[in-house]
Amino acid sequence: MTAADRPRALREPFGHEELLASRVFRVERVRFVDGAGREIVREVVRHPGAVTVVPVLEDGRLVTIRNWRIAVGGWLEEFCAGKLEPGEDPALAAARELEEETGFRAGEVRAVGTFFTSPGFADELMHVFEARGLTPVPRRLEIGEEIEVAVRTVADVESMIRDGRIRDGKTIGAFAQWRLHVGGRA
């Protein structure tokens, strides 16, 4: 590598190469120089971001879903979630996903926080929202989605995380942010 090829600062990526482009994400090969001056190559998943929603009923119970996930070959207990469309406002995406997957419309959607889902290999930023003032509407599942809706107490969700019945990272992260930042005022 010549001096002209070197990035201006260490760890500044150079030499991006797209390896895969799908309808959900892209995979890039990224080159950078580490603190010791070595050229490093990594594959990175580029994701447009996503939302997840903690839906709270008037009595304080939470709406969850049981979702068939092909990637893990089984059912996962989760909060509803979905990918952001290009240029989509995360709050509008949260309201959309809530209606599509749970059959509830929110009177209020409030931002709780954000977190990276798997920063070791992906740049997906998850936006967490709380939804209140829920009223029933028809669900609009996408083709191929298999989702069952459940209603759980906050204590049930805590217990399910503790004993491993909830293993979905975005749900665990969203629940923790909701309890810490919103106070879990159920």
Phi, psi and omega in degrees: 000131180274167179300326180292333180280341184291140175292158180295329180226154177299147179069004175282119183297147171215163176068046176292135176225122179282125180261328184206139172232118178243180179286346182253322184206171174238154173241128180241148166263124185241136176248141176207169179251129181277181183298339179267004179086008180274143174280129182242143177239130178223151172260133185232135174273123177260122186233142183287356183100166184209172178231153169220153189232134171260097181275126184244120177283165181305325182274005177092352177286158184251142177267123177238172176231155170249116193238128175283121182245112182299325183299327180253358177065038180186182181274139174235141172276128188211169159270153179297151184198167176185164181283144173285139172277157181307125178076003184285137175291128182303324179295321177291323177296320179297315178297320179297310181297321178303311180295312184300314190267329184251339184079028175234139173257139182265137171281333180217130174238121185236133179293138179250318181171187178220159172202155174276134184285317182209071188292355176290337180214357184221153179256017181299122176256121181264127177260126183255134179230151169255137177240132178227172181066046187281134174230143182292140173218164177295139174285155179226073181291145175285158177302130179093348178282134173237106187225131173248140181263140177224156176240130186225151173283162176301319179298322177298315181296316177302314180297319181293327175290315183300316185266005174089006176288332170257114181240002181282118185299321182293326179290317178297315179296317180295317180297316180298314179297318180300312181295321183281316187271325181263344182084004179056032180297087185270000000 
